[in-house]
Amino acid sequence: MDEKTIANLRDAGCSEELIEQYASAASGCARICLLKQYRRELLSSIHAEQKKLECLDYLIYQLRSISTGCCSRTSKE
């Protein structure tokens, strides 16, 4: 496996174990399956983090509706 591919896998956040599995996969189809599984895991973690953001946004909304004069609405969020 070439260095460019290894660098790309690392940039994508793949563990060294996954990179080794990818390198030793029997076929291109097996490699695709590994990458798709990892992609599903990443997407799941993104959704979990998005849910956390939505909860925080809701709490901020609630607090803003009852608070005055604190933290301007234009502050970085």
N, C-alpha and C positions, 0 to 999 in steps of 0.2 A: 504494500500500500504506500502511496506516495505521501510526502510531507504535507502537500497542500490539502489532501483529504483529511489527514490527521489534524491539521490546524483548523480546518472547517468544523470537524466534529467537536474539537475542544471549544471553539468559539460558540458552538451551539449548546454548550454546557454538558456534553456527554462525559460520563465518568471514564476513567481509564479502563475499568472493567468492560463497559459497553464498547469502547473502542477496540479492545481485544476481541470481544465477541464478533464485532463487525469485521475485523481483519480475518478472523478464522471462519467466517460464515461460508457455507458450502456453495452458495450461489448468489447471484444478484437478487433473486427473489427473497432469499433468507435475509439479506441485508436490508431490503425494503421493509420486510416485516419487523425487523429490529428498530429501524428508524420510525416506522409508523407507531409502534408501541411507545417509544420514547416521546413522540409528538403528542400522543394521547395523554401521557403523564404530564407533560408541560402545559397542555391546554387545561387539564383539570386543575392544576395549581394556579393558573391564571384566573380561572373562574372562582376559585376559593378566595383569592386575593381581591377580586372584583367585588365579591359579596361583602368582604370586610370594609372596602371603600364605601359601598352603598350604606352600610350600617353607620359608619362615621358621618357620612353626608347627612343622613337622617337625623342623627343626634345634633349636628351643627345646625341644621334647619330648625329643629325644635328649640334649641337654646337661643337662636337668633330671634325667634318669634316672641320670646318672653324677656329677652335682654335688650337693653338700650345702652348706647354709648361705649360698648366694649368691642374691640376687634372690628375694624371697618370691614364692610362687605367687599371692598376692593383688595383686601390683603391676599397674598399668594396662597393658593389652596393646593 
